[in-house]
Amino acid sequence: MTLTITLRAAKAYDACTPSYRAMKEQLGKGWSIDAPFPLERVLDTLGRNDTLWALRCVPLEQVDEKRYIICSWLADILERVEYLMEDSRSRAVIPLLREHAATPVSRERWSAAHAAAHAAYAAYAAYAAYAAYAAYANAADAAYAAAANAAYAVVAPHGYAAEHEWQEQRLRYYLRGEASSRSKR
């Protein structure tokens, strides 16, 4: 399944005016405000940050696929900085994200993971794990926070731009359905 949004949903969630206008222009004058379009088009037009924001506009019937994409993508990012996580409590978030990608994990387990990661909060990588926990409550904001903090954590060895590009390409991989939740279950 391809995640989709509509211009009406973006407007309902108070999309910023420049991004909304750019997306509307890219879709063309004849595009209906209620016509769904793939979230990957947001990535192509507006980039990673606006795409992460637009996750909140995905309709409820796509919630399972959205959860799979967000959690799998975050786990991939955190695995790239796992070597910086000196405490096993931070690293424990990664398998929890993988599990949550397939089947929802209880709020209690997320709370325990949050407390553990927060206790281990010593580096940006640990904070990325902490931010990933919040994917349960507010996926778009948590995804952005985790991605940004993971990118900051790898600035020295790879460079921020290179990490940002890797994250965008990995997100594109999931949005295209190249790793479908149905094939992973």
C-alpha positions in Angstrom: 0.0 0.0 0.0 1.2 3.5 -0.8 0.6 6.1 1.8 -1.5 9.0 0.5 -2.6 12.4 1.6 -4.9 15.1 0.2 -4.6 18.8 0.1 -7.7 19.1 2.2 -6.0 17.0 5.0 -2.9 19.2 4.8 -5.0 22.3 5.1 -6.9 20.8 8.0 -3.6 20.2 9.8 -2.5 23.8 9.1 0.2 23.1 6.6 2.6 26.1 6.3 1.5 28.4 3.4 4.7 28.1 1.3 4.8 24.3 1.4 1.0 24.0 0.8 1.3 26.4 -2.2 4.3 24.6 -3.6 2.6 21.2 -3.4 -0.6 22.6 -4.9 1.4 24.1 -7.8 3.3 20.8 -8.4 0.0 18.9 -8.5 -1.5 21.3 -11.1 -4.5 23.5 -11.4 -6.9 20.7 -12.2 -6.1 18.8 -9.0 -9.0 18.3 -6.7 -8.4 19.3 -3.0 -9.9 15.9 -2.1 -7.9 13.8 -4.6 -5.3 11.6 -2.8 -1.7 11.6 -4.0 1.3 9.6 -2.8 3.3 10.9 0.1 6.4 10.2 -2.0 5.3 13.2 -4.1 5.7 15.4 -1.0 9.2 14.0 -0.6 10.0 14.7 -4.3 8.6 18.3 -4.1 9.3 19.5 -0.6 11.9 17.2 0.9 12.2 15.0 4.1 11.1 17.5 6.7 7.8 18.4 5.1 7.2 14.7 4.3 7.7 13.9 8.0 5.2 16.6 8.9 2.8 15.3 6.2 2.6 11.9 7.9 -0.1 13.4 10.2 -2.3 13.8 7.1 -2.3 10.1 6.2 -5.9 8.8 6.5 -6.8 6.4 9.4 -7.3 3.4 7.1 -3.5 3.6 6.3 -2.4 3.7 10.0 -0.9 0.2 10.0 1.3 0.9 6.9 2.2 4.3 8.4 3.3 2.7 11.6 5.3 0.1 9.7 7.1 2.8 7.6 7.9 5.2 10.5 9.1 2.5 12.9 11.1 0.6 10.3 12.7 3.9 9.1 13.5 5.0 12.6 15.0 1.7 13.5 17.2 1.8 10.4 18.4 5.3 11.4 19.1 4.3 14.9 21.0 1.2 13.8 23.4 3.6 11.9 24.3 5.3 15.2 24.0 2.3 17.5 27.7 2.2 18.0 27.4 5.6 19.7 24.9 4.3 22.2 27.0 3.3 25.1 24.1 2.1 27.2 22.0 -1.0 26.4 18.9 0.9 27.5 19.2 3.2 24.5 19.9 0.3 22.2 16.8 -1.6 23.5 14.6 0.9 21.6 15.6 -0.5 18.2 14.1 -4.0 18.6 11.0 -2.4 20.2 10.6 -0.2 17.1 10.9 -3.3 14.8 8.3 -5.1 16.9 6.0 -2.1 16.9 6.4 -1.9 13.1 4.6 -5.3 12.8 2.2 -5.2 15.7 1.4 -2.3 18.1 3.4 -2.3 21.3 1.6 -1.3 24.5 1.9 2.2 25.9 3.4 0.7 29.1 6.3 -0.9 27.1 6.9 2.4 25.3 6.8 4.3 28.7 9.4 1.8 30.1 11.6 2.3 27.0 11.2 6.0 27.3 12.3 6.0 31.0 15.3 3.8 30.2 16.4 5.8 27.2 16.0 9.0 29.1 18.1 7.7 31.9 20.8 6.8 29.4 20.5 10.2 27.6 24.2 11.2 27.3 24.7 11.7 23.6 22.7 12.7 20.5 22.4 9.0 19.6 20.8 8.2 22.9 18.5 11.2 22.5 17.5 9.8 19.1 16.5 6.6 20.8 14.6 8.6 23.3 12.8 10.6 20.6 12.0 7.4 18.7 9.9 6.2 21.6 7.5 9.0 21.0 6.5 7.5 17.7 3.7 5.9 19.6 2.1 9.2 20.5 3.0 11.6 17.7 4.7 9.9 14.8 5.6 12.8 12.6 7.2 15.0 15.2 9.0 12.0 16.8 10.3 10.8 13.4 11.7 14.3 12.7 13.4 14.5 16.2 14.9 11.1 15.9 16.1 11.6 12.4 17.6 15.0 13.2 19.4 13.8 16.3 20.7 10.7 14.6 22.0 13.0 11.8 23.8 15.2 14.3 25.3 12.1 15.9 27.0 11.1 12.7 28.3 14.5 11.6 31.9 13.7 12.4 32.3 10.5 10.5 29.9 11.1 7.5 28.8 14.7 7.5 25.3 16.0 8.1 24.4 16.4 4.4 25.4 12.8 3.7 23.3 11.5 6.6 20.4 13.6 5.6 20.6 12.3 2.1 20.8 8.7 3.3 17.7 9.2 5.6 15.8 10.7 2.7 16.6 7.8 0.4 15.7 5.3 3.1 12.4 7.0 3.6 11.8 6.9 -0.1 12.5 3.2 0.0 9.7 2.7 2.5 7.3 5.1 0.8 7.6 3.2 -2.5 6.6 0.1 -0.7 9.9 -1.7 -1.5 9.7 -3.1 2.0 6.0 -3.7 2.6 4.6 -4.4 6.0 2.7 -7.3 4.6 5.9 -9.0 3.4 7.5 -8.6 6.8 4.7 -10.0 8.9 
